[in-house]
Every structure is written in structure tokens, then in C-alpha cells.
Amino acid sequence: MTVTLVPLLGALVLALATGYLIARKSGTSEDDYQGPVGTLIAPCVLAIYLVSMAMGIVIGWENKNTAADNTVDEASAATALYWNTPAFPDENA
């Protein structure tokens, strides 16, 4: 579990650093934070960002679980085939 959290935390730190650099380079004044940027635009962009990040995490988690389930099913089928080979005729076993 720790191995899977490391890339996630790395991506989070990268996203935070990128957002910080963009905010510093844009040169938004103190008046803009009190005006439309601070009251409407920034919260909307943040909400869209958070929803997309949550969807990405959920979709990735579901794909990981699906792959694990498929692997277990295939291993179970291979094990069952191995143990059922004595039931086949000699030329097919």
C-alpha cells in the first residue's frame, strides 16, 4: 500500500507546486482576491479540479481491483484445470 501511495503523493506535490508557480507568475493583485477571482472564479476552478482528481482516483482504484480480481479468477481456473487432468483420457491429459 505504501508503494502505491508514493506516486499519488508525488503527483499531489507536483500539482501543488505547479499551482503555486502559476499563481505567483500571474501577478494577481490583492484587489482581485477580494473581487471576482476570490469569490467566484477560484472556488469554481478548485471544485472542478477536486472533482476531476476524485474521479481519477476512483477510476484508477476500480481498475486496480478489477485487474486483481481477474488475476485471481485466472489462477483459480488454472489450478482447477491442473487438478482435474486425471479425469481426462490419457491422450488428452
Secondary structure, DSSP 8 states (H G I E B T S, - for coil): -HHHHHHHHHHHHHHHHHHHHHHHHHT--HHHHHTHIIIIIHHHHHHHHHHHHHHHHHHHHHHHHHHHHHHHHHHHHHHHHHHHGGGS-TTT-
